[in-house]
Amino acid sequence: MAAVPRAPPAPGLKGLRRAGAVTDLLFLEACATLEPTQLRPIADTLGLTVQAVSHVFRSLRTRGWVAYRDGRYRLTLEGVAGLHATLTGLGDDVRARLGGLHVIRSTRALGSGALEVGDVVALEIRDGLLTARRAGGGASRGRVVRGGPPGALVEVGELEGIVPITPAPIRVRTIPEPALFSPDLSARLARALRGAPGPVAVVGLEAYLTVRRASSVAVSRFAPAAVCREASRVGVPSTLVVLEKDLPRVLGELAGPSPPPVEVLPLDGGRRTLQRPRVGGRRGRQGPP
């Protein structure tokens, strides 16, 4: 009875998820290098029983990859081609994955005080900026390579740990459309924006003009949802002012993978939390980028 052909294995690391894939690969490699007369050397190499290795041999022989020929366990031409293709695919996949991992051995940060070369510092996010302060503890640590006065850009090496980042909330202030021509709208919005931390962004002409009349705060008009998402990502809270009719569209722009925490705050009170914060981190070698 002819062997039923199998689908070709998935390239790279994904191909190793199949049960027995790693054992098959090691068996093929052992046959290619040892060409043993018995299965015992392969069993000893793989740390398996002879019975288990015999089962692997029979399975691979059915696939046409190995044979017992001239008193030795050898690879067939198909087996040599398959082993070469598999190892090449693994190597390419691993190199590609390593290329996507940014190994950070040093980083630059804002010095919160006067720092000298050799100082041990803790790294943390303050107002969205990676900041170094002289301290022996902290979730992420390093040693100053290039120092400077308070507020200077310093360089930190010997990184350890992870800088924790808790996504900050985006406070969405909604304005009912009938209130646009209300004489007290500016005063109501001014109270709502008083003390608002972080950037303020607006969606639409109406929201922009209303905020300009109510406050002297700097306003982001372009890509407002993206501005607030980025601020949230680095731990900076923000406020987004929209008309109530535009709220569904704006919430859709804020959705997606790893959505930021969002609080919908009607102009005159009330609150609705849509997402909860998720703690993230910035990693290096085991330190921040």
N, C-alpha and C positions, 0 to 999 in steps of 0.2 A: 504494500500500500504506500503510495507516494506521500511524502511529508506535506502537511498543509503549510504553505508559505506564510510567514508572519509579516506584519507591517514593519517597515524599517524603523529602528529605534529613533526616538526623538534626539536631535543633536544636543550636545552639551550636557550640562548638569541635569536637565529635565529628564534625559534618558535614563538616569540612574534611579529614578523613582520607581521603576518597575521592579517588582519583587525578584530578587536574585540577580539583578543586573550587575551589581558590583562584584559578586562572587564569580559570575560568568567572565567578566572582564579580567579579574585576577587569574582565573584558570587559564584563559587564553594567553595571557602574558607569561605565565609560568611555563606553559607548553612551548611557547616561542623561544624562551631563553634556556630552558633546562632539557627539553626533549627527553623526558625520563622514560625509563623502561618499566616503571611501576608508578602507581598513583600515590604511594606513600610519601615521596618527597613533596608532591604538590599539597597533600593533606597537611604535612608538617608546616609548609610555608604559609598556608591559608589559615591554619589553626582549626581545621575541620577533621572529622573522622574520615576514614577511607570510604566508608559507605556513602557519606554525603558527597564526597568528591566523585565517586563513581556515578552517582545520580546526575551531577553536573555534566560529566563527560557524555553520558547517554543523551542528555537533552541537547547538548551542542552538536553531537554527532548526527542527531536527527535533523538538525538545521543545516548540516553539511559544512560545519566550520572546523571540526576536528576529526581525526581518524587515528586508529592504531595501525601503524604501518611499519614494516621492517623491524618489529620488536620495540617500537617507540611510539609514544603519544605525541603526535605532531599536528600542526595546523594545516588545513587544506589551503588552496589558493584563495578560496572564499573567506576562510578564517583570517588569513594574513591581511586581506583587503579590509575586512570588517574591523579587525583590531586597529589597523592603522587609521581608518576613517574615524573610529570612535575616539581614539586617543587624540587625534588631531582636532576633532570637534570639541572635546573637553578642554584642550589647551586654548583654543580660540575663545571658547566661552569664558573660561576663567580669566584670561587676559582682558577680555572686554569688561567683565564685571569689576576687575581690579582697577581698570581705567576709569570707572565711574565712581570709585571711592577716593575721595580727596583726603589724603593723609596730611594732616596739618601738624607741622612740627613747631611752628611759631605763628604768632598773630599780632596784630596791632590793636591797640585799645586806647581809650581816653583815660589819662591819668587823673584820678580823683584827688591826688595830692602830689607833693614832690616825691619823685621816685628815682632811686639810684640803681645803677647796674648791680645785680646780685640780690636785690630785694625780692622776697617772696610775696606774691600778690594773689588775691582772690579775684576771679573774673566774674562779672555779673552784668545783667542788662539793666540799665537805668535810662528811662525815657527813650527806649528804643536803641540806645547806643551801648556797645560793648565797653565796659568800664573796668579799669584795674585799680584796686585799692590795696594798700599794704595790710596784709593779714596772713596768718598762717593757716586758717581754716577756709571753709567754703566748699561748695560742690565742685568748683573748677578752680585749679590753682596753676601757677606757673612762676617763672623766675624772670626778672627784668633783664633784658639783653641791651636795650637802649632806653635810658631814662629821660627825665625832663621835669620842668616845673609843673605846678598844678594846672590842669587843663591842656597839657601838651599831649601830642600823639606819642605813645611809648610802644616799644616792641617787647613781647613776652615770649619766652621759649620754655622748654621742658614742661609742656602742657600735660595736665592730668585732669581727669574727670569730665563732667558735662555741665555746661551752663544751662540751668533750668529756665525755661520760658513758658509762662502761663499766658495763653492768648487773652488779650484784653477785650472787654465788651465793646460792641458797636451800639451806640444809643441812637435809635432812629426816631427822630421827632417828626410827628405827622401834623400837617396843617389841613383842617377841613376847608374845602374849596369855598364854601359860603363865607368863611372868615377873612378871605383875602381883602375885602373892602371894608372890614370893620375898623373903626377909628382907633381902637385900643389894641390892634393886633401887634404893633411894634412893641408895646409895653409888655404884652403877654409873652412874646417870643424872647424879649430881652431877659425877662425873669427866668425863662426856661434855659437860656444859654449861659446865664451868669455862673461863672466858675466851671464851665465845661472844660474838662481836661483834653489835651491832645488836639489834633486837627478837627476842623469843622468843614464838612463838604455839603454841597447842595445838589439837588437834582431838579433841573428845569429853571426856566426864566422866573417863574413866580416865586419859587423858593429862594432864588438868588437875590432878587430885589427885596424880598421881605427881610432876609437876614441882613442885607446891607443897611436897610433903614433902622433895624433894631439894634445892631451892634457894630463895633469897629473891629471885630475879630477878623483875622485873615480867613478867606474862604477859598476852598478848592472847588472849581467848577468842572474840571475835566476828569473823566474817568473816576467819578466820586466813589463808586462801589469798590473799585480796585485800590484807591487810596486808603479807604477804611480797612479793607482786608489786609493790606500790607502793614498798616499800623497795628492791627490786632495781632498779626503774626509775630511782631517783635515786642509785644507786651504793652503797647501804647493804646489807651482808650481813645475813642473818637466819637464824633457826633455827625449824624447824617440827617439833613432836613429835607423832607419830601412832602408833596401833597398827598393826601389820603388816597386819591385815585391812582397815584403812581406806586403805592406801597407794594402791591403784588409783583410788579415788574422788578422793583428794587430787591425784594426778598429773593426773587429768582436769581438775580445776579450775585447775591451773597451766598447762595447755596452751592453745592458741589462737594467734592472730596474735602474732608477735614474742614467743615464750615466753621466760621468764627462764631463766638457767642453773640447773640443779637438780642437787644431789648427794645421793644417797640413802646415808645412813650408818647401818648397823645399830648397835644399842646397844653391842655388844662388838667393834666394829672392822669393817673392810672399807669399800669405797667404790664407788659406781657413778655416774658422771657422765652425766646424761641430755641436757643442753643445754649448748652452748658460749656464752660471753658474746659479745654483739654490741655494738660501739661505736656509740653514738648521739650526739646533741648537742642542745643547746637553741639555737634560732636567734632572732635578732631581725631588725633591719634588715639586719644581718649580726651579730647579737649575741644575748645570751640574754634570754628573757623574765623 
